[in-house]
Amino acid sequence: PGDTIANAQQRLLTKEVKAGVSTPEFVAVVEFSAEEHRRGQEISLLHACWVDEDTYTGDGRFFPINDLPSDTYSTHLKLLETVRKRMSLLNHV
């Protein structure tokens, strides 16, 4: 309660991305049914940004959107496909 999209974005970028990023741009609303998502029904407000890999301090890895690992979660694939389509429309892929 009382949270905002901007605050949630900043919290996620700080805790999870751990790198400099461009301003997040709204992409789409993506819905998951209870059968599709392990946490139950979910609505994602999908935003995308560019990451400055030189400032990355986390311990994960980044992958090209057209060359994702075979064990990528199906829910993440659905989100990333939405981003890929949007980027394609903008001639970024």
N, C-alpha and C positions, 0 to 999 in steps of 0.2 A: 504493500500500500504506500502511496506517495512517491513511488519511483517514476522516473521518466525514461523515455527511449534514449535520450542523450546520456543520462546517467548510467543506464545499463550498458550502452555501447562503450563508454569510457571505462567502466569497471571490467568488461570483457577484454578490451584492448590492453589494459594495464596488466591484468592477471594472466591472460592466456596468450596473447600475441607477443608481448614483451619486445616490441620493436617500434620504430617510427613508422607511421602510416599516413596515407593521404586521407582527406576528409571522407568518411563513409558516405556512400551514395545509395539511396533506396533502390532496390531491385524489384522486389515483389513480396506478396504475402503467400506463404506456402503452408498448406494444411496437411496434417497427417491424421489418419483415422486411428482409433485405439488398436486396430489390428496391424497397422503399419509401424507404429512406434512403441518401443519397449516401455516408455513412461506413460502410455495411453494417448488419448487425443491431444494434439498439440497444434498451435498456430505459430508459425515463425515469421517475424518481420525481417525479411532478408535484406541485408545491406552488404555492399562490397567496397573494398578499398585496396590500394596498392601498398605493399609492404616494402620498407627499405631494409633489405637483407643485411646491409652493412651494420645496422644498429640492433640486430636481433640478438637477444641475450637468453633466449629460452633453450630448452634441450630437445625440442621436437625438430621436425624437418618440413620443408616446403616442397611441393611438387607442382610441375606444370599442370594446368587444369585439363589438358588433353592427354596426360600420361600419369594417371593416378594409380596408386598401389592396388593390387587385386583384392586386398583385404579391407578396402574402404567400406565403412558401414553403408548399408543401403539407404538409410535416411540421409546421410551426408551426400551420397551420390545424387539423390533427388534434388537437394539444395544446390549442389555444384552444377548440375545440368541446367538449372534455372539461371545461374550466374553465367555459365558458358554461352547460353543462347542470347542473353542480354549483351554480353561482350561481343558476340558475333554480329549482332545488329549494329553495334557501335564501332565495328571494325577493329576491335582490340584483340581478337583471336585469329 
